[in-house]
Amino acid sequence: MKYLGGKHRFQKPITEVINHYMEDGQRYFEPFVGGGWITQNMQNRQVFASDHDIDLILLYQEAQRGLNFIPDEVSEDLYNELKYKNIYCNHHSPLVGFAKFACSFGGKAWGGYSRYKNRVASASAEGKRSIAKQIAKMRHVNFSCKDYRELSTISDSFIYCDPPYYGCSPAYCRGFDNFEFWDWVRDMSRRNTVLVSEYTAPDDFECILQIPTHLNIHPERRQGRERVEKVFKYRRN
């Protein structure tokens, strides 16, 4: 599913490094599940995926039961109606989650109605197809809506984090405190295996994976700032 900052293009190398560091029998936790591209590759183990966005979690939970709640076509009028109810009336539902991400430009929450040019499929048709394919791999996943700090009591587990990146747009970060997050990772790393996706990390973290990429929501275009997607692990003293 389209999701701003999602790991669709990087899922293979990130999954490989996760499998390298994950120990047999460890439970897998992903507190920033987003588009679910890494979660869908975690098979044959206990998987707990969460996010602070209730609409996203409601979407995944309902999709596990079936996709009848998603209409064949989400029109721009329906998109705007759901957006209004969500923002101004505090209305939350699986369909809101679908429109909010799968039908939005670039997968950005309510980033504008996505129009496919010179394509047979609409954004909603493509979104429904993508979710159907992904959810078939995530029937076993326990989805929940929670803040990452609510996982502070777990131990002997594996945690993969894909948080809002430092310096990202305020609309996406929503007041996310990156410094507090890294302190949390340090603490959790003392009794768990924790890997973090980011562009940069504090000096006491080592980079274990680098993926050159372009910062552009249109991967088919070559222009855009070159960035290096990285995965970090706490370097214990």
Order of alpha helices (4+ residues) and beta strands (2+ residues): alpha-beta-beta-alpha-alpha-alpha-alpha-beta-beta-alpha-alpha-beta-beta-beta
